């Protein structure tokens, strides 16, 4: 992934266009499906009249993800890849899969409010570690270490953080 970030930074420095996938609308990012592909998919559906979802996500998309990671010498079995409809759904699935009701999840404070809601929705308990403005919104590793002694089910590190924008330092990571 570092290679990809370096390539993106190089493109930015060269003034080349970047595709911003942080938009919630992929159309605003310039991603458009071809009319022919849509027409073919519609014809296929009309012919079959069958909806065949895969709970792991589209198998062709998962194969493409495997090939992507293989470029960085990471052998990722297709059975280990799950595609969700959104990051919110992904977080919800992860929190639910991590532990049973009442388990603790360490979240940064301040945090993105959705994390609190998803943790609580999953029947888990949010526990907080602080991001310190005087340290550039970096957490105190000792505080996290102490919080880990209380045996949480998960530690959530967000980098770049929302809402502070801070990127965790290598030392903290």
C-alpha positions as CSV (number, residue, x, y, z in Angstrom):
1,X,0.0,0.0,0.0
2,X,2.9,2.4,0.7
3,X,3.8,2.1,-3.0
4,X,0.3,3.2,-4.0
5,X,0.4,6.2,-1.6
6,X,3.8,7.2,-3.0
7,X,2.5,7.0,-6.5
8,X,-0.5,9.1,-5.6
9,X,1.7,11.7,-4.0
10,X,3.9,11.7,-7.0
11,X,0.9,12.3,-9.3
12,X,-0.3,15.1,-7.0
13,X,3.1,16.8,-7.1
14,X,3.2,16.5,-10.9
15,X,-0.2,18.2,-11.1
16,X,-1.8,15.1,-12.6
17,X,-5.5,14.4,-11.9
18,X,-6.3,12.1,-9.0
19,X,-9.5,10.2,-8.5
20,X,-11.0,11.2,-5.2
21,X,-12.9,8.2,-3.9
22,X,-13.9,10.0,-0.7
23,X,-16.9,11.4,-2.4
24,X,-20.1,9.4,-1.6
25,X,-21.1,9.7,-5.3
26,X,-18.8,7.8,-7.6
27,X,-20.3,9.8,-10.5
28,X,-18.8,13.0,-9.0
29,X,-15.4,11.2,-9.0
30,X,-15.8,10.6,-12.7
31,X,-16.6,6.9,-12.6
32,X,-19.2,6.0,-15.1
33,X,-20.4,2.6,-16.2
34,X,-20.7,2.2,-20.0
35,X,-24.2,2.3,-21.5
36,X,-23.4,-0.9,-23.2
37,X,-22.5,-2.7,-20.0
38,X,-25.7,-1.5,-18.4
39,X,-27.8,-2.6,-21.4
40,X,-26.1,-6.0,-21.4
41,X,-26.7,-6.4,-17.6
42,X,-30.4,-5.4,-18.0
43,X,-30.8,-7.9,-20.9
44,X,-29.2,-10.6,-18.9
45,X,-31.6,-9.9,-16.0
46,X,-34.7,-9.8,-18.2
47,X,-33.6,-13.1,-19.8
48,X,-33.0,-14.9,-16.5
49,X,-35.3,-13.0,-14.0
50,X,-33.1,-14.3,-11.3
51,X,-31.3,-12.5,-8.5
52,X,-28.2,-14.5,-7.3
53,X,-26.5,-12.5,-4.6
54,X,-23.2,-13.7,-3.0
55,X,-23.0,-12.9,0.7
56,X,-19.2,-12.4,0.3
57,X,-19.6,-10.0,-2.7
58,X,-19.2,-10.5,-6.4
59,X,-16.7,-13.3,-7.1
60,X,-15.1,-11.4,-10.1
61,X,-14.6,-8.4,-7.9
62,X,-13.0,-10.5,-5.2
63,X,-10.7,-12.2,-7.7
64,X,-9.6,-8.7,-8.9
65,X,-8.8,-7.8,-5.3
66,X,-6.7,-11.0,-4.9
67,X,-4.8,-10.0,-8.1
68,X,-4.3,-6.5,-6.7
69,X,-2.7,-7.7,-3.5
70,X,-0.7,-10.4,-5.3
71,X,1.2,-7.5,-7.0
72,X,2.6,-6.7,-3.5
73,X,3.4,-10.4,-2.9
74,X,0.4,-10.8,-0.6
75,X,-1.3,-14.1,-1.1
76,X,-4.9,-13.4,0.0
77,X,-7.4,-16.3,-0.5
78,X,-10.6,-15.3,-2.1
79,X,-12.5,-16.9,0.8
80,X,-11.0,-14.3,3.1
81,X,-12.4,-11.3,1.1
82,X,-15.8,-9.9,1.9
83,X,-17.2,-6.9,0.0
84,X,-19.8,-4.8,1.6
85,X,-22.0,-2.0,0.3
86,X,-20.3,0.7,2.4
87,X,-17.6,1.4,5.0
88,X,-20.4,1.8,7.5
89,X,-21.6,-1.8,6.8
90,X,-18.0,-3.0,7.0
91,X,-17.5,-1.5,10.4
92,X,-20.8,-2.9,11.6
93,X,-19.9,-6.4,10.5
94,X,-16.4,-6.2,12.0
95,X,-17.7,-4.9,15.4
96,X,-20.3,-7.6,15.5
97,X,-17.8,-10.3,14.6
98,X,-15.2,-9.3,17.1
99,X,-17.0,-10.0,20.3
100,X,-20.2,-10.6,22.1
101,X,-22.6,-8.2,23.8
102,X,-21.0,-6.0,26.5
103,X,-17.4,-6.4,25.2
104,X,-15.3,-3.2,25.1
105,X,-14.0,-1.5,22.0
106,X,-11.3,1.2,22.4
107,X,-12.1,4.3,20.3
108,X,-10.2,7.5,19.9
109,X,-11.7,10.7,21.4
110,X,-12.6,12.8,19.6
111,X,-13.9,10.2,17.2
112,X,-16.2,9.9,14.2
113,X,-19.7,9.6,15.8
114,X,-20.6,6.7,13.5
115,X,-18.1,4.5,15.4
116,X,-19.9,5.0,18.7
117,X,-23.2,4.3,17.2
118,X,-22.1,1.1,15.4
119,X,-20.3,-0.2,18.5
120,X,-23.4,0.4,20.6
121,X,-25.7,-1.0,18.0
122,X,-23.6,-4.2,18.1
123,X,-24.3,-4.4,21.8
124,X,-20.6,-3.5,22.6
125,X,-19.3,-0.8,24.9
126,X,-17.2,2.1,23.7
127,X,-14.2,2.9,25.8
128,X,-12.1,5.9,24.9
129,X,-8.5,6.9,24.6
130,X,-7.6,10.5,24.1
131,X,-6.2,12.2,21.0
132,X,-4.1,15.1,22.4
133,X,-4.2,18.5,20.6
134,X,-1.0,19.5,22.2
135,X,0.7,16.5,20.5
136,X,-0.8,17.1,17.1
137,X,-3.8,14.9,17.9
138,X,-1.6,11.9,18.5
139,X,-2.7,9.5,21.2
140,X,-0.5,8.7,24.2
141,X,0.8,5.2,23.7
142,X,1.0,4.7,27.5
143,X,-2.8,5.5,27.8
144,X,-3.6,3.0,25.1
145,X,-1.3,0.4,26.8
146,X,-3.2,0.9,30.1
147,X,-6.5,0.7,28.3
148,X,-5.5,-2.6,26.7
149,X,-5.0,-4.0,30.2
150,X,-8.8,-3.9,30.6
151,X,-9.0,-6.5,27.8
152,X,-11.0,-4.8,25.1
153,X,-12.2,-6.9,22.1
154,X,-10.7,-4.3,19.7
155,X,-8.6,-1.2,19.4
156,X,-9.7,1.2,16.7
157,X,-6.9,3.3,15.2
158,X,-8.0,5.7,12.5
159,X,-5.4,7.3,10.3
160,X,-6.0,9.9,9.0
161,X,-8.4,10.5,11.8
162,X,-11.8,12.0,11.3
163,X,-12.5,14.6,12.6
164,X,-9.0,15.8,13.5
165,X,-7.2,14.9,10.2
166,X,-4.2,13.7,12.2
167,X,-2.1,11.0,10.7
168,X,-0.7,8.6,13.3
169,X,3.1,8.8,13.6
170,X,5.3,5.7,13.0
171,X,6.2,5.8,16.7
172,X,2.6,5.6,17.8
173,X,1.8,2.8,15.3
